[in-house]
């Protein structure tokens, strides 16, 4: 399915670029774009740090203290896997490392995603809704479908924390599989929610990630010669982050672009601009990942080798 989606998107993009070459001719990346693109590299680095801190902070609930080389390397490796492999390949690699090095239970690793994922849904859904409200008030253009979509995303994310996870009970046996695992997930989530300091830090880091995405979108459009208003950048950033959660293709390729193209109807930019902007954002990300990934792989491999040596000695 992933290969089919990527092939379909690549085929459509090739056809569109050839059929609308005049639209792309008016979008140029010249010397004036160097400053914004440099800013995009700095923003991507900052976003990678925030992503790593989210992992580090969430794992403190399980008494695991990752050192900076670890969470930075895990972030780089995860980015590499997510951009070049379908599904949540990056999460899988992080899980394998944490299980082998720290003997972290799979259920506990799922708790990390069980907290961060709904946070991202709530924050980005609200971000997009606020941006749409401000942009709509200025232009008088509203999209009911988008309002409903982002409202649903934000509500689902917020409801997770408002209602809380309730593991179903088996009338016959509450200690066997899968009930014991569900109970463990519930206890872990409740543990994180009760730690107000940790809980607040995770919310703050997730909100900061969304804010950096807004700046990333603003700079990417500016580099392509289009002054996108901040309210529109907020809508774009929220939708981009939500679409990225659907990891059906490597790096959600085609999914983010489809959302970007659809948003152009409301935010007043062309399909060509949408494709070029996403190309710039992906180009910055991939080039950064290709530089960082070999060093990250070496660091992670060295630590795993050290773990095996310690095990052998004991």
N, C-alpha and C positions, 0 to 999 in steps of 0.2 A: 504493500500500500504506500509506504514511504517513497519507494523508488518511482511508483506511478505518479505520485503527486509532484515530485521534483521534476520528472520528465515532462509532465504536462505544463508546469510553470515555466520551465526552460524553453519549451517549444513556443508557448504563447508569448513570452518575453522577446524571443528572437523575431517572431512574426511582427510584434508590435513595433519594435525598434526599427525594423526595415520598412514598415508601412508608414511610420510617422517620424521619419528621419528629420524632417523640418522642425518638429517640436524639440528634439534633442539638440539640434544645432544652436538653438537659442540659449542653451544652458551650458555654461563654460566654467571650468575650474582653472583659473589663471593665478597670477602672482598674488592677487588680492585675496585668494582663498587660502593662502599658506597660513596666515594667522589663525583663522577659525579651525582649520584642520589640525594645527598644532594643539589648539584648545581641546579638540575632540580626543586627541591622544591622552591628554592630561585627565580629561573627564573619565575616559575609559579606565585608566589606571585607578582613579579614585573610586569608581564603581566596583572594580575588582576588590579593592581593599574593604569596602563596605560589605560586599558579598562574603568575603572571608571572615570578617568580624561577626556577621550573622551566624555563621557556622560555629565560630569559637565560642560566642556567648551562649548559644543554645546548648552546647555540649557541657558547659559548666554545671548544668542541672544534673548531670550524670557523673560529676566529679572528674571530668576529663579536661585538663588544661593544655590546649594546643599552644605550641610556641609559634612565634611569627613565621619562621621558615616553613612550618607545617601548614598553617592555614592559608598562607599565600600560595604555596606550591599546590595544595589541594584545589584551590580556586582556579589556578591556571590550568591544571589537568582537567578539571571539570568543564571549563570553558572549551578546551580543545575537543573533548568528547562530545559535548553538546552541539558544537558547530559542525562536526564531521561525522557524527553517528546519530541515527534516529532514536527517538524515545528519550528517556531520562538516563542516558548513558553516563553523564557526568555524576549523577547521584549514585549510580551503581558503583563507579570507581571509588568515590568517597566512602561508600559503605564497606567495600572490600578492604580498604586501607584501615578504617577504624575498627573493623572486626578483627583483622589480623594483628594490628599493633596494640589495641586497647581492649580486645575481647568484648567490644560493644555488642549488645544483643540487637538483632534485626528489628525487634519491636521498638527498642529505644531509638534506633535510627529513624524509624518511621514517625516517631513522635516529633522529631526535629522538623520534618516536612509537615506534620499535622498542625504545627503551630505557625510556621513561616508562611506556608501557602495561603491560608485564609487571611492572614495579615496583608499579604500582597494583593489579594482579591479586593479586600475592603478598601485599602488605601488607594489603589489605582482606579477602582470603580468610582469612588468619591471624587478623586482628582479629575477624571474625565467628565463627570457630571457637573462639577463646579466650572470647569473650563467651558463646557457647552452652554451653561447658563450665562456666563459673561459674554461669550462670543455671540450667542443668540440674541442677547439684549442689545448688542451693537448692530447686528446685521438683520435681525428679525427672522432669521432662518433657523428652524429647529428640525431635528430628525427624530420622529417618535420611536422608530425602531432602535436607534442608538440609545435613546434615553431609557427605553425599556431594558435593553441589553445591559448597559452599565449599571442601571438600578438593580437588576437581578444579581449581577456579579457582586456589587457592594453589599447587598442584603444578605446573600449567602455567606460571604466572608464574615460579616459582623455577627450574623446569627449563630455562627459556630461558637463564638465566645460568649454570646449572650445566653444561649441555651446550654452550651457545654455538651461534651460527648457523653452519651449514656450507653454503656455496653449492654447489649441484650442479655438477659438471664435465661439459662436453660433450666427447665423444671426438673430435669433428670440429673444433670451433672454440670456443675459450674466450674469444675477443676480440669476437665479435659480440653483437648484442642477442638475448636478454636476459642472457646470461651475464656480460657486462661490468658491467651494472648490479647483478647479484647479488653479484659480487665486490666492487664498490664499497661496497655495503651491508655486507658482511661485514667489510671493512677498517675502515669507519667505526665499526661496533659494537665491534670489537676495540680500536680506538683509545680509545674512551670507557671500556671496561672496564679498560684498562691504566692509565688516569689515575685512580689510587686516590683522590686528593683530590676530583676532580670526581665520580667514581662515588659516593663516600660522601656528598657534598653532595646529590646527587640522591635517594639513599635517605632521607636525613634530611628533606629537604623533603617527599617523598612521605609519610613517616610523620607529619610534622607536619600535613599536610593531612588525613590520616585522623583524627588526634587532634582537630582543630578540628571535623570533622564529627560526632564523638561529642558534643562540647559543644553543637553546633548542635541535634542531635536532643534532647538532654536539655533544653535551654532551650525548644524548640518544644513539647514535651509539657508542660513546666511552665507555659508560657503558656496552654495549653488546660486546665489544672487537673488534670493527671495526673502523678504522681511516678513516672516511669519509672526503674527502677534503672540504675546505670551499666553493668552487664553487659549488660542488655537494649539500652541505648543503643548499646553497641559492636556488637552483632549488627545492629541497625537501620542504623547508620552504614556498616558494611561492606557490607551488602546494597544499601543505597542507592547507594553508590559503584560497586559492580559493575554494578547495573542501569543506571546512568547511562552505562556504556560501550556499551550497546546503543542506539545513536542511530537507531532506526527511526522515531521521531517527534520533533518539536521538543521539546527539553528532556527527552527520554525520557518524555514525558507518557503516562500510562497504564501504562507499564512499571514505573516506580518505585512507582506507587500499587498495582499488582497485587502486587508483592513485599511492600509494606508491609501490605496486607490479609492476605496469606498468613501473614506473621510474627505477626500478631495472635493466631493460634491458639496459638502457642508462648509469646509474650511477654505475654499476658493484657491486651490492649486491644481495643476494639471496632472494627468497620469504620468507623463514624462518626468515631471518634477518629483513625483512620489517614488518612481523607480530609481532616479539618480540619487535622491537623498538616502534611500535605503542602501543603495550601492556604496555610497560614501561611508555610512555608518558601519556596514558590514566590512568594508575594506579596512577601516581603522581597527576594528575588532580582530579580524583574521590576521592582519600583519602583526599586531601586538601579541596575539596568542602564539604565532609561529616563532616569535623571538623568545617568549617566556617559557613555552612548553618544554623544550629540551632541558633547561636548567631545573624546572619543576620536577620533571621525571627523574633526573639524577638525584635530587634531594629526597624525593619520596622513596626511591629505590634504596638509597643509602640507609634511610631510617628503617626500612623493612628488613634489610640485611642485618642491621644491628639488632633488631628484635629476634631474628632467627639465631644469631650468635649467642644472645643472652639465654635463649631457650635451651640451646645445645649445652651451654655451660651448667645449667641447673639440672 
